[in-house]
Amino acid sequence: MNAELNQKRKVPVHSLYIGGFLIFIIIVLLTKDFGRVQDFASLLSFALTLSSLILSLIAIVYAIVSNGGLQGTVDRLHDASNEIKEASISIISAAKELETEISSIREPVVASHALLQDMNKKANNQLVTPSTQSGSANGLSSPARFLDVSSDLGLLTLLALEISYSKKRDLNLNELCKFADLDFSYCYGFFISTTASGWIWFEPNDDSTVFKIKSFNENLKNELNKSILNRRETRNEILKKMMDEQVAKIHDYLKDL
């Protein structure tokens, strides 16, 4: 590292004295060869003047060409500036139009949301009215018959509803399904259809996924656990294990209610 630095420092010094030697040799040669020419000084002056004129012409031509190129560059920059200005104006105009359209859309959206909420409340009020048929809808007057035609997931949904009813606590069906790896859409649909059939009755809540079970058919409650066990025995080992895990998760989720 030090050697390389020293070498770099020596280069200017060597260049200086080598250049001096060359200049000295040129002067000696010119004096020796042209010193005997009588009009050498006049000729040299004429040559220098002619060189100056040629260089001046070259400089003038170069200045003209450079100025033309510079002017072209300036013109292109000016055109680009105008295009950017026009584009920015268009963007601002489009943004204002979009804001106006959004404002015009907001009111119908709010009105639609309010209408949907009103329809949901009316539907809930119709569903939660206790049925006088005691589960006789669709000819399913027997709890055993109703449980027999229910799916495995339907039975697990009834189990969660029965535990919630027994503990007199609200049931967050969405959270339960996530915890127990159940299909929320199916469980919710089965819950609504069971309510419409008159087997259970619930009180509506501001949250459409949280329910307070107010009534649960006693005969259905007595048959439920036996029906789950009987259904389990008809399944293969893989489905038995899956069913056992889901039942355990339902109890784990609801144990602290």
N, C-alpha and C positions, 0 to 999 in steps of 0.2 A: 504493500500500500504506500509506504514512504518512498520507495524507489520510483513508483509510477508518478507520484506527486512531484518528485525532484525532476523527473524527465519532462513533465509538462512545464515546469518553471524554466527549464533550460531552452526550450524551443524558441521563445521570443528573442532571447539573447543571441542564439545562433543565427536566427533569421536576420537580425539587425546587422551583424558584422558581415554576413555573407552578402546581403544587399549592398552594403557600403563598398565591398570589394568589387562587385559587378559594376556599380556606377563609376567607380574610379577607373576601371579598365575601359569602359565605354568612352569616358572623357579623353583618356590617353589615346585611344584609337582614332577618335574623331579629330583630335589635334594633330596627330601624326599624318593621317591620310588627307585631311581637308585643310590643313593649315597653310598649304602652299597655294590654294585657290584664292585668287585676288578678290573675287566678288562673293566669297562664301557667306559673309554676313548678310549681304543683300538677298542672296538666294534663300538663305535660311529664313529671313524675315518674310519673304514672299510666300515660302512654303507654309509658314505658320499662319499667315493671313488667309491663304487659300483654305487651309484646314479649318480655320475658325469659321469661314463662310459656309463651308460644306456642313460642318457640325451644326451651325445655326439653322440652315435649311432643314436638316434632319430633325432638329428640335421643334421647329415650327410645324412640320408635317406631323410629327408624333403628338404634339399638343392638340392639333386639329382633330386627329383620329381619336385621341383619348377623350377629348371633350364631347365628340359625337357619341362615343360609347357610354360615357357618364350620363349624357342627357337621355339616352335610351333607357338606361337603368332607372333614372329618376322617373321617367314616364311610366315605366312598368310598375314601380313602387306606388305611384299615384293611382294607377288603375286598380292595383290590388287593394289599396286603402279604400277606394270607392266601393269595390265589391264587398269588402268586409263590413263597411258601413251599411250598405243595402241589406246584407244578410242579417246583421244585428237588428235592423228595423223590422225585418220580416219575422224574426224570432220573437221579438217583443210583441208584435201584433198577434202572432199565433198564440202566445201565452195568455194574452188578454182574452182572446176568443175562447180558449180552453177554459179559463176561469169562469167566463160567462156561462158556458155550456154546463160546467159542473154545478154552478149555482142553480141553474134551471132544473137540473136532474135531482138535486138534493131534496127538494120539497116532495116530489112524487115518491122518492124512496122512503122518506120519513112517514109519509101517509100510508104506504104499503106495509111498512113495519108495524105501524099502529093497528092496521086492519088485521094483519096476521095474528098479533097478540090478542085482539078481541075475539077472533075466530077460535084461537086455542083455548081461551077461557070458557067460551061457550061449549066447546067440545068436552072439556074437562067436567064442566057442570053437568053435562048430560051423562057422562060415563060414571061419575061418582054417586049418582042417585041409586040407593039400594034397590036391587031387583026383587020383585015379589015372586019370581019364578024359582028361587033357591037353586039355581044351577040347572034349570030344565031346558035352557036354550039349546037348539040343535038336537033335542032329544037326549042330551047327556044329563039326565036327572039323577043318575047314580054317581057318587064320588068315585067308586071303583072304576066305572066305565070311563069317566072323564080322565082319570089318571092313566088308565090303560091305553087310551089313544093319544096321550100326551107324549112328546118326544123326550129324550134324555135331558136335553137342555131345558125343556119346559119344566120337568120335575125339579131340576136344580134351581130354577127360578122360583118355583113354589116354595122350595125349602128356605131360600133366603127371605121370601115374603113372610113365611110362617114364623121364623125366628124373630124378624123385626116386629111382627105383631105381638108375639109373646112378651117381648121386652118393652113394648110400647115406645119404641124409638123410631125416628125417621130413618128411611133407607135411601142412601145415595146409590141408585142402581148403576150409574155410569162408573163411579169409583169401584164398586164391587166387581163389575165385569172386567175392569182393567186388572184388578188384583188377582182375580180367580181365573183369568184367561178365558172369559166367556164372550160370546158375540152379543154386544150391547143391542144392536138393531133387532136381533131375534128375541132376546129377553124382553125388550121393551114391547115389541109387538105381542108376544105371548101374554105379558102382564095386562095389556089393554084388553085383549080378547077375553082373558079370564075375568076381568072386571065386568066387561059387557055381558058375560054369561051369568053373572050374579054370584060367583063363588066367593069373591072378596069385594071389599069396598074401601076406597081410600079418600083421603082429604087432599084437595089440590094445594100446591105450593107454588110460590113465585118461581122457583127453579123447576123446570119441567122434568128434571132427572131425579128429584128428591121427592119421596112419597112417605106419607104417614098412613099406615094401614089401620083403618078404623074397625074393619070387620073381616073375619076369616071363617069360612064355613067349618063348623066343628067336626062334622063327619069327614070332610075332606082332610082336615088336620089329622084326624085319627088314622086315616088310611095312607097318609103320605109317606111316612118312613118305611112302612111295609112295602109299599109300591116301589120305592127306590131300591130296596134290597132285592126284591123279586126281579126288577129290571136288570140289576147288576149281574145276577146269576145267569142271565140269558146272553151275556156278552163274552167275547173271547178275552184272553188274559190281558192283551194290550188295552182294550177298551175298559176292562175292569180297573186296571191301574190308573188310567186317565180319569175315570169317574171317581175313584177313591181320592185322588189328588185334588180334584175340583171340589168335592164335598168338604175335604179338610180345609181348603183355602177359604171356602164360604164360612165355616165355623170360626177360623182364625180371624177373618175380617170382622165378623159380627160379635165376637166374644166380648169386646170392650164397649159395645153399645149400651 
